[in-house]
Amino acid sequence: MKKIGFDSDKYLQEQSAYILERVEQYDKLYLEFGGKLIGDKHAKRVLPGFDEDAKIKLLDTLKDNAEIIICVYAGDIERNKVREDYGITYDQDVLRLIDEYRSRGISVNSVLVTRYQGQPTAKVFMTKLERSGINVYTHTAIEGYPTNVDAVMGEDGFAKNPYIKTTKSIVVVTAPGPSSGKLATCLNQMYHENKLGNKVGYAKFETFPVWNLPLKHPVNIAYEAATIDLKDVNMIDNYHYEAYGKVAVNYNRDMETFPVIKRIIEKITGKESVYLSPTDMGVNRLKSGITDDAIVQEAAKQEIIRRSFRVENDYKKGLADEDSMRRMQVILEESNLKKEDRAPVLPARKYAKTIEESTDSTNSPAVIAIELTNGEMITGRTTNLMDASAAAILNGLKKLANIADEIDLLSPMILQTIQRLKTDDLNSRIPTLSANEVLIALAISAVTNPTSELAHKQLPNLKDTQAHSTVILNTENEQTIKKLGIDLTNDPVYPTENLYYN
């Protein structure tokens, strides 16, 4: 059984109350949401018991007084930047987010494309939104932002970017990912609101780093590991210490820009800022939800290891640089961790080595090991019928349903028929069945086969299991495993020398 170390309900109560305190000080509060508003899987992994949809549930309680502006950087649309946890591009994620918010009755004011320079793909995306009845705005980059305050406040600064008309007392500014222009959007809106005579404020809904946990707490180190591509580094907030005599943790980007942001806010409002430190700007009551620090620390350490595998894979795929690799290695060493501290890693590698020694194939043996929630370890390998993902999942279901290993859940004849469909009719060069294809076959078989039905009913129990693959999985298998709630890592090795089919 998964150990719980975090109380989401308590956290939501405190976080909600603190937001309302901020709202009461203004006619309108622009609330920048850092991290994922829906499906915060990183927080769920490092804080066992955290509800990955906690933020949207909190917003749900405030929806009568709140509306949302979704920011997306035009450059991210143009280069098809992918949100890793869902395997979809940022423009697709914007559409998904709009659907999610609408389904909850939360008002979506508009989509703002930031730093727009006429990028063709971004233009197509905006046209699609407009024809679907979504309000779309664009902001161009401001030369010298944010350090050249005079330029930012001049005619070629906030003044040239349009004002987005809002009507609610809480305006949530969110995005599919980091560096989307959320802060600049909030400041731009505050500039125009002030011109209209409205009393407005700014706050940042923070999750990580956690300001009142130690600097080297594994939860905060896991944040560094998760943002390795952004070069984020946690540090002590010296502004906070000078103002209050209390130690608080923040990170380099907020620390570097705070004096400038503080000055911009003071220029906008014509008043001295109420914020004496970057930590002051944040709304973060995450620590209040931690009920067992030991459980949380261990979960965060596992996340650091998981992130190290991710960086290695991104480097292999050309998505990460050598600096990220070196930085990740330093984080592992400082945390006294190694990749083999992740439970399914060694069993997967050991089985793969056994296969390698018994065959003449030049391909890397594809093996997946799954650690069930009770600690049992299950393995699966690629065969002529199915790939390692499918085999490991079926073996895991057998174990959970107490079905003997020698019993077939699916008739080989059925699997061979599906293979012929793939190769003969659909012209696929890969005859082995994927996890998705095998699960569909299992669902159909469950209608008439009681044994298959037993196994099929165990699918929810794969959630929160840990898995490791000795090879890089294709996108389809990776997404199927993630949809099942299995936490997957893999070695940075392609299963074959093929370029396209990997």
Number of C-alpha atoms within 10 A of each C-alpha: 8 11 12 15 21 25 20 20 15 15 20 21 14 15 22 17 12 14 20 13 11 17 20 11 12 16 13 24 25 26 26 23 21 19 20 20 21 17 17 19 15 18 24 17 19 26 29 24 21 24 21 20 17 20 21 20 16 17 21 16 12 16 19 14 16 24 22 23 25 23 26 29 25 28 18 19 21 16 12 15 15 18 15 11 14 13 16 14 17 24 24 16 19 18 12 13 19 19 14 14 19 11 10 13 12 22 19 20 22 21 26 26 25 23 18 18 15 11 13 12 17 22 17 10 16 21 14 12 17 13 9 9 10 16 16 17 18 21 23 17 17 18 12 12 16 17 15 14 16 15 16 20 20 11 11 14 21 25 14 15 19 14 17 20 11 17 12 18 18 27 24 24 24 26 26 24 21 15 14 22 22 27 22 18 25 22 19 23 22 25 22 19 21 15 12 9 9 15 15 21 24 21 21 23 21 20 21 21 24 22 27 17 16 16 20 14 17 22 27 25 24 29 25 24 28 21 14 20 16 13 14 16 17 22 16 17 21 19 20 20 14 12 11 12 10 12 17 23 22 25 22 15 13 17 19 11 13 19 15 16 20 19 17 22 20 14 16 19 20 11 10 12 15 12 17 18 23 24 25 16 18 22 21 23 23 25 16 17 21 22 17 15 15 11 17 24 20 16 21 25 23 22 25 28 23 21 22 25 19 21 26 22 20 16 16 15 10 9 11 17 14 11 12 21 17 11 18 23 17 12 18 19 11 11 17 9 16 14 16 12 12 19 18 25 23 16 21 25 22 13 19 21 15 11 17 16 9 8 10 8 10 10 12 17 25 27 27 32 29 30 24 23 16 10 13 12 18 23 24 25 22 19 13 10 17 22 24 27 29 27 24 24 25 26 20 27 24 24 18 19 19 11 17 10 11 7 10 13 24 18 12 11 9 11 18 17 10 19 22 14 14 17 14 12 9 10 11 13 10 12 19 23 24 21 24 16 16 23 18 11 18 20 16 15 19 19 10 10 14 12 17 23 18 18 23 21 14 16 18 11 17 21 17 19 19 22 26 26 29 29 22 20 22 13 10 12 19 19 19 17 20 16 13 16 17 23 20 21 26 21 18 20 17 21 18 15 11 8 7 5 11 12
